[in-house]
Amino acid sequence: MRALVAYGPSDLRLEKIDIPEFQADEVLIQIKACGICGSDMPRALQGAVHSYPIVFGHEFSGCVAAAGSLVTQVKAGDRVTAAPLLPCGTCRYCRMGRPAMCETYDFIGSRRQGAFAEYIAVKAANVIPLAPDTDYLAGAMIEPISVALHGIGRVRMQAGATVAVFGAGTIGLLTLQCLKAIGAGKVYVVDVVEAKLDIAKQLGADVIINAMACDPVQFMQEHGQPSAVFETAGTPVTQRQSIEAVEKLGKVSFIGTATRDFLLPPHSFEKILRGELEVTGSWMSYSAPYPGYEWPAVALLLEQGKIKTEPLITHKFKLEDGLAAFTTMADKTSNAIKVMFVMQ
């Protein structure tokens, strides 16, 4: 099969490698589409990997090519995706039903062969069936959608609540749609890129705020503070603003991965104390029983048409395009949101 194999920083080569063998409790999936995650960028461009050579890619969908003798829930020809986390199942966090906290986990696309390839073998327990008419590109978005849904689930939120999403990248726009799907009321979306805010408006944002033109904290104080804030950008500014924007007794869920120091001035920290805020982190997209409610819930939301993925998929590449897909995603002028390899 063809696979995009990494040998070093910015050294990606399209090669022929063996189709993976699969065990009795595994499924061989013919990959149709695989998205590039933000976590793939330092792996591909900066060499932030565990070992070489390695095939990246963990946001994928495809059809079942073959199933092991112990597999009963899917059959050849079914459309599927799969959860990339491979928890040990025996550490104390796995026994607690918190697989994302596993102390010795494996992971498709970073610690073992990923899905920037034509086939992949995965445990049947990781496989999520898709509706027969689910588009493969939409199916490849289930992993990031489940990240968004998990981040929302980290806080208790009443139906009709006013909420805010900081960041209109892939996770932010998916968080917006998940919030609307589960009954949020007014949703603010904050970003600094007008094109992304336009997409947010199309996808149901009630109020869009360009933070380059308007102070989002002041705006929300004047027009109604959110009871819950979901931070997806991972920047020091949006992290601080998330705390400052939420109302007293409000909740802040940090979903975005930080790339710089998070510096909180005393008055902002005082807001946590005096406002008795609930501040939490969100990591990946798993719960118990593994892989968790997030995955089938997202598959159902897609089937029902409550989540739209087409506006987010801004760039499509073939495997042979290799590094160009990553440089496009890194290029701020490209306005890329979700960049995807399409194999079908």
C-alpha positions as CSV (number, residue, x, y, z in Angstrom):
1,M,0.0,0.0,0.0
2,R,1.0,3.7,-0.3
3,A,1.8,5.6,2.9
4,L,3.3,9.0,3.7
5,V,6.3,8.1,5.9
6,A,8.1,10.6,8.0
7,Y,11.9,10.2,8.4
8,G,12.8,13.5,10.0
9,P,11.6,17.2,10.3
10,S,9.9,18.2,7.0
11,D,11.1,14.9,5.5
12,L,7.9,13.1,4.4
13,R,8.1,10.4,1.7
14,L,5.4,8.6,-0.2
15,E,6.4,5.0,-0.1
16,K,5.1,1.5,-0.7
17,I,4.9,-0.5,2.6
18,D,3.1,-3.7,3.6
19,I,-0.6,-3.7,4.3
20,P,-0.8,-4.2,8.0
21,E,-1.8,-7.6,9.3
22,F,-4.8,-7.8,11.6
23,Q,-5.6,-10.0,14.5
24,A,-8.8,-11.9,15.4
25,D,-10.1,-9.0,17.4
26,E,-9.1,-6.3,14.9
27,V,-10.5,-4.7,11.7
28,L,-8.6,-3.8,8.6
29,I,-9.9,-0.4,7.3
30,Q,-9.4,0.9,3.8
31,I,-8.8,4.6,4.6
32,K,-10.8,7.1,2.5
33,A,-9.9,10.4,4.2
34,C,-7.7,11.6,7.0
35,G,-7.4,15.1,8.4
36,I,-4.3,16.9,9.7
37,C,-4.6,17.7,13.4
38,G,-2.8,20.7,14.9
39,S,-0.8,18.1,16.9
40,D,0.5,16.7,13.6
41,M,2.2,20.0,12.7
42,P,5.2,19.9,15.1
43,R,5.5,16.2,14.4
44,A,5.8,16.7,10.7
45,L,7.7,20.0,10.6
46,Q,9.8,20.1,13.8
47,G,10.5,16.4,14.4
48,A,8.5,16.2,17.7
49,V,8.1,12.4,17.4
50,H,8.8,9.3,19.6
51,S,10.7,7.5,16.8
52,Y,11.4,7.4,13.1
53,P,10.2,6.2,10.6
54,I,6.5,6.9,11.5
55,V,3.3,7.4,9.6
56,F,1.2,10.2,11.1
57,G,-2.6,10.7,11.0
58,H,-5.3,9.9,13.5
59,E,-8.5,11.7,12.2
60,F,-9.7,9.2,9.6
61,S,-12.6,7.3,8.2
62,G,-13.0,4.5,5.6
63,C,-14.6,1.2,4.9
64,V,-14.0,-2.2,6.4
65,A,-11.8,-4.2,4.1
66,A,-11.8,-7.3,6.4
67,A,-12.6,-8.2,10.0
68,G,-11.1,-10.7,12.3
69,S,-12.9,-13.9,13.4
70,L,-13.9,-12.4,16.8
71,V,-15.4,-9.2,15.3
72,T,-19.2,-9.1,15.2
73,Q,-20.2,-5.4,15.2
74,V,-19.0,-4.5,11.7
75,K,-18.5,-6.4,8.5
76,A,-16.7,-5.8,5.2
77,G,-18.0,-2.8,3.3
78,D,-19.3,-0.9,6.4
79,R,-18.4,2.7,6.8
80,V,-16.4,3.4,10.0
81,T,-14.1,5.6,11.9
82,A,-12.0,4.6,14.9
83,A,-10.8,6.1,18.1
84,P,-7.0,6.5,18.0
85,L,-6.3,6.2,21.7
86,L,-5.2,2.7,22.8
87,P,-5.4,2.7,26.7
88,C,-3.7,-0.1,28.6
89,G,-6.9,-1.0,30.4
90,T,-5.1,-1.9,33.7
91,C,-3.6,1.2,35.2
92,R,-5.6,3.0,38.0
93,Y,-7.0,5.6,35.6
94,C,-8.2,3.0,33.2
95,R,-9.8,1.1,36.1
96,M,-11.5,4.4,37.1
97,G,-13.0,4.7,33.7
98,R,-10.8,7.6,32.7
99,P,-8.9,6.2,29.6
100,A,-7.5,9.6,28.5
101,M,-5.5,9.7,31.7
102,C,-3.9,6.3,31.0
103,E,-0.3,6.1,32.2
104,T,0.9,3.8,29.5
105,Y,-1.3,4.4,26.5
106,D,-0.5,3.9,22.8
107,F,-1.8,6.2,20.1
108,I,-2.4,5.7,16.4
109,G,-0.4,8.2,14.4
110,S,2.2,9.2,17.0
111,R,3.3,6.0,18.8
112,R,2.3,3.5,16.1
113,Q,1.5,3.6,12.4
114,G,-1.2,6.2,11.6
115,A,-3.7,6.8,8.8
116,F,-1.8,8.8,6.2
117,A,-1.9,5.6,4.3
118,E,-4.3,3.4,2.4
119,Y,-5.0,0.9,5.1
120,I,-4.8,0.6,8.9
121,A,-5.5,-2.2,11.4
122,V,-7.3,-1.3,14.6
123,K,-8.9,-3.0,17.5
124,A,-12.6,-3.7,17.0
125,A,-13.3,-2.0,20.3
126,N,-12.0,1.3,18.8
127,V,-14.2,1.1,15.7
128,I,-17.3,3.4,15.4
129,P,-19.9,2.4,12.8
130,L,-21.1,5.2,10.5
131,A,-24.4,5.5,8.8
132,P,-24.3,4.1,5.2
133,D,-24.7,7.6,3.7
134,T,-22.2,9.4,5.9
135,D,-19.6,11.2,3.7
136,Y,-16.1,9.9,4.3
137,L,-14.7,13.4,4.8
138,A,-17.4,14.1,7.4
139,G,-16.5,10.8,9.0
140,A,-12.9,11.8,9.2
141,M,-14.1,14.8,11.3
142,I,-15.6,12.7,14.1
143,E,-12.4,12.7,16.1
144,P,-12.1,16.5,16.4
145,I,-15.9,16.8,16.8
146,S,-15.7,14.4,19.7
147,V,-12.9,16.6,21.2
148,A,-15.3,19.6,21.1
149,L,-18.2,17.6,22.6
150,H,-16.0,16.3,25.4
151,G,-14.9,19.8,26.2
152,I,-18.5,20.9,26.5
153,G,-19.2,17.9,28.8
154,R,-16.5,19.0,31.2
155,V,-19.0,21.7,32.6
156,R,-22.6,21.6,33.6
157,M,-24.6,23.9,31.3
158,Q,-28.3,24.6,31.3
159,A,-30.4,24.6,28.2
160,G,-30.7,28.0,26.7
161,A,-27.6,29.3,28.5
162,T,-25.5,32.2,27.1
163,V,-22.1,30.9,26.3
164,A,-18.9,32.0,24.5
165,V,-16.3,30.3,22.3
166,F,-12.9,31.8,22.1
167,G,-11.2,30.7,18.8
168,A,-12.8,30.0,15.5
169,G,-10.5,27.3,14.2
170,T,-11.5,23.7,13.7
171,I,-12.3,22.9,17.3
172,G,-13.9,26.3,18.0
173,L,-16.3,26.0,15.1
174,L,-17.1,22.4,16.0
175,T,-17.7,23.5,19.6
176,L,-20.1,26.2,18.4
177,Q,-22.1,23.6,16.5
178,C,-22.1,21.1,19.3
179,L,-23.3,23.8,21.7
180,K,-26.2,24.6,19.4
181,A,-27.0,20.9,18.9
182,I,-27.4,20.3,22.6
183,G,-29.5,23.4,23.3
184,A,-27.3,26.4,24.1
185,G,-29.0,29.8,23.8
186,K,-26.9,32.8,22.7
187,V,-23.4,31.8,21.5
188,Y,-20.6,34.4,21.2
189,V,-17.7,33.4,19.0
190,V,-14.4,35.4,19.2
191,D,-11.5,35.4,16.8
192,V,-9.1,37.8,15.0
193,V,-9.7,36.4,11.5
194,E,-12.8,37.8,9.8
195,A,-13.1,34.9,7.3
196,K,-13.3,32.4,10.2
197,L,-15.9,34.6,12.0
198,D,-17.9,34.7,8.8
199,I,-18.0,30.9,8.8
200,A,-19.0,31.0,12.5
201,K,-21.9,33.2,11.6
202,Q,-23.0,30.8,8.8
203,L,-22.8,27.9,11.3
204,G,-25.1,29.5,13.8
205,A,-23.1,31.9,16.0
206,D,-25.5,34.5,17.4
207,V,-22.8,37.1,17.9
208,I,-19.3,37.2,16.3
209,I,-16.6,39.4,17.8
210,N,-13.4,40.4,16.0
211,A,-11.0,40.9,18.9
212,M,-8.8,43.1,16.8
213,A,-11.7,45.6,16.5
214,C,-13.5,45.2,19.7
215,D,-12.6,44.2,23.3
216,P,-14.6,40.9,23.7
217,V,-14.6,41.2,27.5
218,Q,-16.1,44.7,27.5
219,F,-18.6,43.7,24.8
220,M,-19.9,40.8,26.8
221,Q,-20.1,42.8,30.0
222,E,-22.3,45.3,28.2
223,H,-24.4,42.8,26.2
224,G,-24.8,39.8,28.6
225,Q,-22.0,37.8,30.2
226,P,-21.8,34.1,29.4
227,S,-22.4,31.5,32.1
228,A,-19.9,29.2,30.4
229,V,-16.8,29.9,28.2
230,F,-15.0,27.4,26.0
231,E,-11.4,28.4,25.2
232,T,-10.1,26.7,22.0
233,A,-7.4,29.0,20.7
234,G,-4.7,28.2,23.3
235,T,-3.3,31.7,23.4
236,P,-2.4,33.7,26.5
237,V,-4.7,36.5,25.5
238,T,-7.8,34.3,25.0
239,Q,-7.0,32.2,28.1
240,R,-7.0,35.4,30.2
241,Q,-10.1,36.8,28.4
242,S,-12.0,33.6,29.0
243,I,-11.7,34.1,32.7
244,E,-12.5,37.8,32.6
245,A,-15.5,37.4,30.3
246,V,-17.5,34.7,32.2
247,E,-20.1,35.8,34.8
248,K,-19.7,35.2,38.5
249,L,-20.2,31.5,39.4
250,G,-19.5,30.8,35.8
251,K,-17.5,27.9,34.2
252,V,-14.5,28.0,31.9
253,S,-13.4,24.9,30.0
254,F,-9.9,25.1,28.5
255,I,-9.8,23.0,25.3
256,G,-7.0,24.6,23.3
257,T,-3.5,23.5,23.7
258,A,-1.2,26.2,25.0
259,T,2.0,27.0,23.1
260,R,3.2,29.9,25.3
261,D,3.3,30.8,28.9
262,F,0.0,31.6,30.5
263,L,0.4,34.8,32.5
264,L,-2.6,35.8,34.6
265,P,-2.6,39.3,36.2
266,P,-3.7,39.6,39.8
267,H,-7.1,41.1,39.0
268,S,-7.9,38.2,36.7
269,F,-6.9,35.6,39.2
270,E,-9.0,37.5,41.8
271,K,-12.0,36.9,39.5
272,I,-11.6,33.2,39.9
273,L,-11.6,33.7,43.7
274,R,-14.2,36.3,44.2
275,G,-16.4,34.9,41.4
276,E,-16.0,31.4,42.6
277,L,-15.4,30.3,39.0
278,E,-15.2,26.6,38.0
279,V,-12.1,26.3,35.8
280,T,-11.4,23.0,34.2
281,G,-9.2,21.4,31.5
282,S,-10.4,19.1,28.7
283,W,-8.1,16.4,27.3
284,M,-9.0,14.4,24.1
285,S,-12.4,12.9,23.8
286,Y,-12.9,9.8,25.9
287,S,-15.1,8.5,28.7
288,A,-16.4,5.2,30.0
289,P,-17.2,2.6,28.8
290,Y,-14.4,3.1,26.3
291,P,-14.3,4.9,23.9
292,G,-17.2,6.8,25.5
293,Y,-20.5,8.5,24.8
294,E,-18.8,11.2,22.6
295,W,-18.1,9.0,19.6
296,P,-21.5,7.5,18.9
297,A,-23.2,10.8,19.9
298,V,-21.1,12.6,17.2
299,A,-21.9,9.9,14.6
300,L,-25.6,10.5,15.3
301,L,-25.3,14.3,15.1
302,L,-23.7,13.9,11.7
303,E,-26.3,11.5,10.6
304,Q,-29.1,13.9,11.7
305,G,-27.4,16.8,9.9
306,K,-26.8,18.8,13.1
307,I,-23.1,19.2,12.5
308,K,-21.8,20.7,9.2
309,T,-18.3,19.8,8.2
310,E,-18.1,21.0,4.6
311,P,-17.4,24.7,5.4
312,L,-14.5,23.7,7.7
313,I,-12.7,21.5,5.1
314,T,-10.8,24.3,3.3
315,H,-8.1,22.3,1.6
316,K,-7.9,18.8,0.2
317,F,-4.7,17.0,-0.8
318,K,-3.6,13.6,-2.1
319,L,-1.0,11.6,-0.3
320,E,1.5,12.3,-3.0
321,D,1.3,16.0,-2.2
322,G,3.0,15.2,1.1
323,L,4.7,18.2,2.8
324,A,2.6,20.7,0.8
325,A,-0.4,19.9,2.9
326,F,1.4,20.8,6.1
327,T,3.0,24.0,4.7
328,T,-0.4,25.1,3.5
329,M,-1.8,24.6,7.0
330,A,1.1,26.5,8.5
331,D,0.7,29.4,6.1
332,K,-1.4,32.1,7.9
333,T,-2.4,33.6,4.5
334,S,-4.1,30.4,3.4
335,N,-6.9,30.8,5.9
336,A,-6.8,27.1,6.3
337,I,-9.2,25.5,8.9
338,K,-9.2,21.8,8.3
339,V,-6.7,20.4,5.8
340,M,-7.4,16.8,4.7
341,F,-5.8,14.0,2.7
342,V,-8.3,12.3,0.5
343,M,-7.6,8.8,-0.6
344,Q,-10.9,7.8,-2.2
